[in-house]
Amino acid sequence: MSINTEQLSATNRATVDSLLALANTALVSAERITELNLNAVRATLEDGTSGFQSMISAKDPQAVLEAQQALAQPALEKAAAYSRSMAEIATQTQQEMAEMLEAQFGDFQRSVATLLDKTVKSAPTGSEGAIAVLQSAISAANTAFGNMNTLAKQFSDATQASIKAATPKKGK
């Protein structure tokens, strides 16, 4: 059996393309998180400044207390919105990466199946045991990937449900 350099080159290109797509997804996610954080800091500074001005311009202790209370509820709502946005970014990024990895693993499975088929056809007599072990190992790897993928999805779903349960909805 000879190595086809064109197939090897195509496989290498596909691997590099997949890695670049994963890196791009991670960078887009980092950009979104950075933008979210900058907006949160900006809003916190603006709210803090206006709240401080309200408190120092208050004429009596009751007005100071009212100014503090006026800041508390919007701050809680903004914190909840921040948490929802952060969870949304994380979930979208995880889903995009999982889809890319699943597609890449599917391509890998097909390549391995093709290679195994060629190996079986060109294998010398008496190598059936080794081929059976190889087929069993590939089957076990496929099962492990499927289980890992299922667990990752369940974890993501549970995390999303916990975040939804813990954060108040907009407008409440």
Backbone torsions as a table, in degrees:
resi	resn	phi	psi	omega
1	MET	NA	129.6	-178.5
2	SER	-107.7	154.7	179.6
3	ILE	-86.3	127.0	178.3
4	ASN	-86.5	111.2	-176.0
5	THR	-66.7	-29.7	177.6
6	GLU	-67.4	-42.1	178.1
7	GLN	-64.9	-42.0	179.1
8	LEU	-62.5	-43.5	178.7
9	SER	-64.1	-42.5	178.7
10	ALA	-64.1	-39.9	178.3
11	THR	-64.3	-43.2	177.9
12	ASN	-62.5	-42.5	177.8
13	ARG	-62.0	-43.8	-179.9
14	ALA	-62.8	-39.4	178.6
15	THR	-64.5	-45.0	178.6
16	VAL	-63.2	-43.0	178.3
17	ASP	-60.5	-41.7	179.2
18	SER	-64.3	-43.5	178.7
19	LEU	-64.2	-39.6	177.5
20	LEU	-65.5	-38.7	177.5
21	ALA	-64.3	-41.9	177.0
22	LEU	-63.5	-43.3	179.0
23	ALA	-63.0	-41.2	178.9
24	ASN	-63.7	-41.9	178.0
25	THR	-61.8	-42.2	178.3
26	ALA	-63.9	-40.4	179.1
27	LEU	-66.6	-40.9	177.7
28	VAL	-61.8	-42.0	178.3
29	SER	-63.0	-43.8	178.5
30	ALA	-62.2	-39.3	177.1
31	GLU	-62.1	-44.6	-179.6
32	ARG	-64.0	-40.6	179.2
33	ILE	-66.8	-41.4	178.3
34	THR	-62.1	-44.3	178.6
35	GLU	-62.9	-43.3	178.1
36	LEU	-60.2	-44.8	-179.4
37	ASN	-66.0	-42.5	178.3
38	LEU	-62.7	-42.6	177.8
39	ASN	-64.7	-37.7	178.9
40	ALA	-66.5	-43.0	178.5
41	VAL	-64.1	-43.9	179.6
42	ARG	-59.9	-47.1	-179.5
43	ALA	-64.4	-39.0	178.9
44	THR	-64.2	-42.8	178.1
45	LEU	-63.8	-43.9	179.8
46	GLU	-64.4	-45.2	179.7
47	ASP	-65.0	-40.5	179.4
48	GLY	-64.5	-40.3	179.8
49	THR	-65.4	-48.1	-179.2
50	SER	-67.1	-35.6	177.5
51	GLY	-66.6	-41.9	177.9
52	PHE	-63.5	-41.3	178.1
53	GLN	-63.7	-38.8	178.0
54	SER	-63.6	-41.0	-178.0
55	MET	-70.1	-39.4	-178.2
56	ILE	-75.8	-20.4	178.3
57	SER	-92.6	-0.6	179.7
58	ALA	-67.9	143.6	-175.8
59	LYS	-89.6	-21.8	-178.1
60	ASP	-147.8	167.8	-179.0
61	PRO	-58.6	-34.0	179.0
62	GLN	-63.6	-40.2	179.0
63	ALA	-67.4	-34.5	176.4
64	VAL	-64.8	-44.4	179.1
65	LEU	-62.4	-43.0	178.7
66	GLU	-64.1	-38.1	178.0
67	ALA	-64.8	-41.0	178.2
68	GLN	-64.7	-43.1	-180.0
69	GLN	-66.2	-35.5	178.8
70	ALA	-64.8	-26.4	178.3
71	LEU	-83.8	-29.6	-172.3
72	ALA	-64.3	-50.4	-175.4
73	GLN	-63.9	-47.7	176.8
74	PRO	-60.8	-34.2	179.3
75	ALA	-65.1	-41.2	177.6
76	LEU	-65.2	-42.3	178.8
77	GLU	-64.2	-39.5	178.8
78	LYS	-68.2	-37.5	177.8
79	ALA	-64.6	-40.9	178.3
80	ALA	-66.0	-41.6	178.6
81	ALA	-64.9	-38.5	177.0
82	TYR	-61.4	-45.5	179.5
83	SER	-62.3	-42.4	178.5
84	ARG	-63.4	-43.2	-180.0
85	SER	-64.5	-42.4	179.5
86	MET	-64.1	-42.2	178.4
87	ALA	-65.1	-38.7	178.8
88	GLU	-63.3	-44.1	178.4
89	ILE	-62.1	-46.6	-179.2
90	ALA	-62.5	-42.0	-179.2
91	THR	-66.2	-45.3	179.5
92	GLN	-62.3	-42.0	179.4
93	THR	-64.2	-44.4	179.5
94	GLN	-61.7	-42.3	-179.7
95	GLN	-65.1	-44.3	179.5
96	GLU	-62.2	-44.2	-179.9
97	MET	-67.7	-38.9	178.6
98	ALA	-63.6	-40.8	178.3
99	GLU	-63.3	-42.6	178.9
100	MET	-64.5	-44.1	-179.3
101	LEU	-66.0	-38.7	177.4
102	GLU	-62.4	-43.5	178.8
103	ALA	-63.6	-43.4	179.3
104	GLN	-63.6	-41.3	-179.8
105	PHE	-67.5	-36.7	176.4
106	GLY	-61.4	-43.5	176.7
107	ASP	-62.5	-42.0	179.0
108	PHE	-62.4	-43.4	178.9
109	GLN	-59.7	-44.0	179.4
110	ARG	-64.1	-40.8	178.5
111	SER	-63.9	-43.6	179.5
112	VAL	-65.5	-40.9	178.8
113	ALA	-62.4	-42.0	178.0
114	THR	-64.1	-45.1	179.3
115	LEU	-63.1	-42.6	179.5
116	LEU	-63.8	-41.1	178.5
117	ASP	-61.0	-44.3	178.1
118	LYS	-64.3	-38.7	-179.9
119	THR	-65.2	-43.3	179.6
120	VAL	-61.3	-42.2	-178.1
121	LYS	-67.5	-33.0	-176.8
122	SER	-103.1	4.6	-177.3
123	ALA	-72.7	143.8	178.2
124	PRO	-72.1	159.3	178.3
125	THR	-60.4	139.1	179.5
126	GLY	95.3	-2.8	-179.2
127	SER	-97.8	13.2	-177.6
128	GLU	-60.3	-38.6	179.9
129	GLY	-62.7	-44.3	179.5
130	ALA	-65.0	-40.0	179.8
131	ILE	-66.9	-38.9	178.3
132	ALA	-62.9	-40.3	177.6
133	VAL	-64.0	-42.8	178.7
134	LEU	-62.9	-43.9	178.3
135	GLN	-63.4	-39.2	178.3
136	SER	-65.2	-41.4	178.8
137	ALA	-64.4	-40.2	178.7
138	ILE	-65.7	-41.9	177.8
139	SER	-62.2	-42.2	178.5
140	ALA	-64.1	-40.0	178.7
141	ALA	-64.5	-41.4	177.9
142	ASN	-62.2	-43.0	178.8
143	THR	-64.4	-43.0	179.5
144	ALA	-62.3	-42.2	178.5
145	PHE	-63.1	-43.6	178.5
146	GLY	-60.4	-43.7	178.5
147	ASN	-64.6	-43.0	179.1
148	MET	-62.4	-42.2	179.9
149	ASN	-63.5	-42.8	178.6
150	THR	-63.0	-44.9	178.7
151	LEU	-63.0	-41.0	179.0
152	ALA	-62.9	-41.0	178.8
153	LYS	-65.7	-44.0	178.8
154	GLN	-62.0	-41.3	178.3
155	PHE	-63.5	-44.3	179.2
156	SER	-62.3	-44.7	179.3
157	ASP	-63.1	-42.1	179.7
158	ALA	-65.5	-40.0	178.6
159	THR	-63.4	-45.5	178.5
160	GLN	-60.6	-43.7	-180.0
161	ALA	-63.1	-40.2	178.9
162	SER	-64.8	-41.9	-179.9
163	ILE	-66.4	-42.4	178.6
164	LYS	-62.6	-40.7	-179.6
165	ALA	-68.5	-32.2	-175.1
166	ALA	-86.8	-18.0	-177.2
167	THR	-111.1	135.6	178.0
168	PRO	-67.8	151.8	179.0
169	LYS	-74.8	158.1	177.3
170	LYS	-63.6	140.0	174.4
171	GLY	86.6	3.1	178.8
172	LYS	-101.8	NA	NA
